[in-house]
Amino acid sequence: MGPVEICQDFDKLAMIDRYTYDMTDAGFVEYADSRGVLQLARVGEYYDMVADHSTDKARFEDYCRRNDRPGRPWSFEYEVESHWEAFLAVRGSMQDIWEIYYRLPRTVDGIRVKRARKKAHNLPDYLR
């Protein structure tokens, strides 16, 4: 396997629409954090929405309404839409780092082993 790099292309990351990453996998969360990707997911409910692959735009908009900024309400015509695109890119980043994480060799008692991998569906070519 050649060098592995985290995708930096915002548009490509936002286009990913199938997710298999598992944020309950402590090793993955630690790896994502060490690579700087996890900080994009923030904390609290935003983190929960990233972890939940079924989060849709309606739930995201509801989150924005409930977390309105004092004196500066969201402009739903532009601002929330741009934040939704950024949210999609965050989830794409998590999927990208998941694919990298599961390609890494593992060792058990000094013996190299491969970890069982969840089947990824419909991934863009650059993630295969």
Residue pairs with C-beta under 8 A, 6 or more apart in sequence:
1 103
4 100
4 103
6 35
6 37
6 93
6 96
6 97
6 100
7 13
7 92
7 93
7 96
7 126
7 127
10 89
12 92
12 124
12 126
13 88
13 89
13 92
13 93
13 96
14 85
14 86
14 88
14 89
14 92
15 88
15 92
15 124
16 88
16 91
16 92
16 95
16 96
16 123
16 124
16 127
17 122
18 95
18 120
18 121
18 122
18 123
19 53
19 91
19 94
19 95
20 95
20 98
20 118
20 119
20 120
20 121
21 28
21 94
21 95
21 97
21 98
22 28
22 98
22 118
23 29
23 41
23 47
23 50
23 51
23 94
24 51
27 101
28 97
28 98
28 101
29 38
31 97
31 101
31 104
32 38
32 94
32 97
32 98
32 101
33 39
35 97
35 100
37 93
37 94
37 96
37 97
40 90
40 93
40 94
41 47
41 50
41 51
41 90
41 94
45 63
46 63
49 55
49 59
49 60
49 63
49 87
50 87
50 90
50 91
50 94
53 91
57 84
60 80
60 83
60 84
60 87
61 76
61 80
61 84
64 74
64 76
64 80
64 83
65 74
68 74
74 80
95 123
95 127
96 127
99 120
99 123
99 127
102 115
102 117
102 118
105 112
105 114
106 112
106 113
106 114
106 115
107 113
120 127
